[in-house]
């Protein structure tokens, strides 16, 4: 593999446009552990390989945005402003990688929402492997769109997302983002602090199914109809008990803010599974304070 650094010019970067025509049929490329670190290489790839559909960049020290504009103190802030340079890079990649459907950027040392947002504008991206990156919080569609003149769909075709081995600790860190992914059908999530806090893979799976209605697969296994119903009922019961035991004396606004922040889907599910909600409220009122299963980030 060719090192991508200041002292060595990549053969790819050194080529003039006349050489690119010989690669215009290439659809799959694996550049794992090639020491790629700069945006220039990725832009050149897009220009040289217009029909590229599957790209692996795993285990490369990618640095794709302007460090001087990046505020590391706000990495985990849900109100983080996605920088102008990040959006500029995202739009440039979207123009160059217009046919890309599958992208593996696992183990690339990505730790910030800025880096996740870089791939949000790829028009045909269906599969994103973000495994084993130390990211703690994902950017939302609103954060990305606030920097754009025109409204664009957030990851418009993304159907599968992998977040195993990340440093995500709370539901709040990814809840809104996953709801924004309107085409998402499948998630891989494991070996992260949030999963470890849940106590079991079965509990984690149940919560994912209940929280995200669009999922048809979790960790590679199909979500069946009866499994979804059971997961939603358990989720409704747990949140209802939490509201009784911890928010019974709270002001309505405080309670509503809590639900919007931590359990945005609960009001809808509580209507669908009214019997489970009522039973849980009665149980909670009688002093049965069972475990909330890390449903709250507080």
N, C-alpha and C positions, 0 to 999 in steps of 0.2 A: 504494500500500500504506500501511497505517497503522502508524506507529511505536509500539512497545510500551515506553513508559518512564514515569517517575514524573510527568512534567508533562502527559501526554496520556492520557486514558482511551479505550481502544478501544471503538468502538461495540458490539462483541460483548459486552464486559464490562458495558456500561451497560444492556443489554437486560434486561427482566424475563422470566420464564419464558413469558409469553403469546406472545412473539414467536417462540419456538423451534419451535412447531408447523409453521410454514411451511417449515422446513428439514429436517423429519424424514425426507424421502426422499433427501436428498443423500448420495451414496456416495463421490464423489471430490472432493478439494479440494487445490489447489496454492497454498501460501503461501511459495513460495521468495523469499528476500531481503526479508522483510517486517519485519525488525528485531524479531522476537519474542524475548523474553528471559526471560519469567517462567512459572512453573508455573501461575499463575492463568489465563492465557490458554489453556493447553492443557486444563486442567480444564473451563473454560467451553466450549471446543470440543466436548469429549466430552459434556457435558450438553446442548448445543444440537443436536448432530448424532449422535443415537443409532445411526443406520444407516451412519455413515461407515466405509468399507471401505478406501479408498486415500488416504493423506495424505502430501504432500510438505512438509517443513519445511527443506529444504536452504538452506544459507547464512544461517542465523539464529544470533545470539549467545546460544544457550540456556544458561541457568544454572538447573538444576532441582533442586539440592540445597543444603543449608545449608553455606556456605563455612566457617563457624567450626568445623564438625565434621570438616572434611576435612584430612587430614594429607598434604601434598604430598610429604614426604620418603619416604613409603612407596608412592608411585604404582606402582612397578615391582616391588613385593614380592609373590611368589606367596602369602605368608601374610597378605596384607592383610585386615584386617577390614572388611567392607562395613558402613557405618554404619547405625544405626537409622533416621536420616532418609532415607537412600537407599531402604531397604526400604519405609518408609512411603509415599514418593512412588511407588515401583513398584506398590504395591498400589492406591494411589489411581488411577493411570493405568489399571490393569487393570480397575477398576470402571467408569471413564468411557469407556474405549475398548474395550469388550467385543466389538465386531464388526470391529475393525481387522485387516485382513489384510496390507496393504502399507504400509511406513513408510520414508520417505527422510529421513534425518538426516545426509546427507553435508555436509561443509564447515561443521559447526556448532562447530568448535573443541573437540570432546570429546577430552580427553587422558588420562582416568583410567578404571580398571575400574569405579569408582562410576557413571559416566555410562552405560557399556554395560549395567550391571546394571539401570538404570532401566526398561528395556523387557523384562526377562526374564520378567515375569509376565503379559504380554498373552496372553489365552487363545487367540486365533485368528490371531495374527501368523504369516504364512508367508514374508514377504519383508522383509528388513531391509537397507537400503543405508547402510553406515557408512563409505563411501569418503571419502578426503581428510580424515580426522580424525587428529590427531597422537597417537593412543593407542599405547602400547608393549606393553601386556600386557592380556589379557582375563580377566575374573573367571570362576571356576568355579562349578558347581552347589553344591558343598560350602560355598563362601564365602557364597553367597546364602542357603542353607538354614539356616546356623547362627544366623541372626538371626530365624527364623520359629518360631512356636509349632507350626505344622502343616507337614508336608512337602509341597512343591509341585514339580511338574515344571518344569524349567529350559527356558524357551522351548518350551513344549509342542508347538507346531505349526510351528516354524520349518523351512522347507525350502530357502530360498536366503539366503545371507549374502554381502555384498560388503564386502571389506576392502582394496580397492586404495587406494594412496596413504597408507596408515597408516605408523607408525614401528615396526612390529613387526620385531625384529631376529633373534629366535631361535624355534626350534620350541617350546621350553619355554614361551614366552610365550602360546601358543594351543593347544598339544596337548591338554591335559586338557579345555579348554572345548569344542573341536570334537568330541571323543569324547562329551562330555555331551549334545550336541545330537542326540538319538536319531532325530529325523525329518529331519535335514539331508540333502539330496540334491545340492546345488549350491553351489559357492563361486566367487567372483571374487576373485583375489588377484594384484596386480601393482604395480609401481612402489613397492615397500617395500624397506627395507634387506635383509631376508632374501632376497628375490628377486634383488636385485643381487649378493648374495654367492654365489648358486648358479651364476652364470655364463651361464645360458641359460634361456629359457622352457621348453624341452623338459625340462631337468633338474628344474626346479621342478615342472612338471606331473607328472613321473614320481614324485617324492617325495610329492606330495599324494595321488596315487592309491594308492600303497603304504601310506601311513600311515593313511588314513581309508577304511575299508571301505564306508562308507555312501554315498560319493560316486558319483553317476551322471553328473554333469557337472562340468567344471572350465573356468572362463573361457568358458562358453557352448558348449563342445564336448562331445559325448557321450563317455563312457568306454566303450570296447568291451571285450569279455571278453578278447580276446587282448592288448590293451594293458595291462589290469590284471595279467594273469599275468606279462607281461614286466617291468612295473614292480616287482612284488613280488619277482621273482627278483633283479633288480638291487639292490633294497634289502637283501634278505637277504645277498647276496654282500658288499655294502659294509660292513654292520654286522658280519658275521662276521670280515672282515679287520681291522676296527677293534678287535674284541675280542682277536684274536690279537696284533696289533702293539702295542696300548696297555694291555691288561688281562690279558695272559698270566700275569703274576706277582702280580696283585691277589688279595686275599682274596675268597672267594665272595660274602660279604655286600656288599663294595664293588662287585663286578661286577653283582650283582642290583639294587643301588640305582641304578647307572648306567643299566641297562636300563629300570627302572621310570620313571626321571626323563626319559630322553631317547628311548627306543625301546620303549614299552610294548607295541607290537604285534609286535615281533621274535620272541619265543618261539613265538607261534602260527604266524607265517609260516615260521619255521625248520623247523617240523614239516611244514608243507604243501609246502615246497620244500627237502626234506632234501638232495637231490643238489646243489643250488646252494650250500647252506650248507657241506657237506662239501668241495666243490671250493674254496671260498673259504678255508676253514681250512687246507687243504693248501697253497694258494698263499701264504697269509700266513706259514705256518710255514717256507716255503722262501725267505722274505725278500722276497717281492714286495709291497711296501708301496705300493699304489696309492692314489689320492686318495679321501678319504672324502666328498667333495662336501658339506661343511658339514652332515653328519649329527649332529655333536656340537656343543653350545653352548659347551663348555668350550674 
